Amino acid sequence: MNRTRALIAITRPLNVALAALVVVIGAVTGPGLPASWTIVLWAALSAALMTAGGNTLNDVADVGVDRVNKPLRPIPSGSLSARAAARWAALLLLGGVVAAYPLPVACWVIVLFSAVVIPVYDLWGKGRPLVGNLMVSLISALAFLYGSLAADRGLWGLIPGVIAFFFHFGREIIKDLEDVEADRTGGLRTWPLVAGEVAARRTAQVILLVLLGILALPTLLGWLGMWYLIIALPGIGIPIVVIVAGLSRQPGAAAYKRFQLILKWDMLVGLMAVLAG
């Protein structure tokens, strides 16, 4: 892998594109249309750059774990040095802050908050039981609110944001279950390593059941239309039930990987449901 490809790959382009899409969906959630599509695009660019910077910094912080768990990533494979990746991450995060300049003041608060929390998570919080999971879930959920505030649509983005928070929180716990051996080798103190596998599985189940319990609320409370419910109940609800049932057994790393990948792709179903609603 050459240097240019490594600089792109380390940002995880699919996640970057997804972050931009989340902002756009946050901007169109609720009645009416955004006040300015140009401002929405600036917000999407800002979120994309922040996500790229966070993903890159995450690889810098995880280089020891990735040598065991993901040896083909740009840094452990030797395609990119940790120092070069750290500089690239700083440049991307700065670009995300600068891109927020045309946005409303409320968006500045979110982007500056994110610019602080992302490095704190990657360099400190990632290995802290539950704290790191909460941090990454919060940052991910704020992207919806970021979009709605950029579009001058108030707090409409909180509706999908709350659902996204529990979605990410449950998936983060399952990811930690999948990575338990590599995290132990890297000296991290994730929830499964501190509380044990059974307690971590129960935690993930509770979080996903809360998500299941609030899944229909946006339609029942009149915030989103019936199409949201038609897509969300089978498209999100059924996979959650399957995963919760699977966590009641004694799944191994392969099952945990399958569960978190199901949730990852199910996020797209959730985005379609919000957009349709």
Secondary structure, DSSP 4 states (H G I P E B T S, - for coil): --HHHHHHHTT-HHHHHHHHHHHHHHHH-SSS--S-HHHHHHHHHHHHHHHHHHHHHHHHHTHHHHHHH-TTSTTTTTSS-HHHHHHHHHHHHHHHHHHTTTS-HHHHHHHHHHHHHHHHHHHTGGGSTTHHHHHHHHHHHHHHHHHHHHTT-TTTTHHHHHHHHHHHHHHHHHHHHHTHHHHHHTT---HHHHH-HHHHHHHHHHHHHHHHHHTTHHHHTTSS-HHHHHHHIIIIIHHHHHHHHHHTS---HHHHHHHHHHHHHHHHHHHHHHHH-
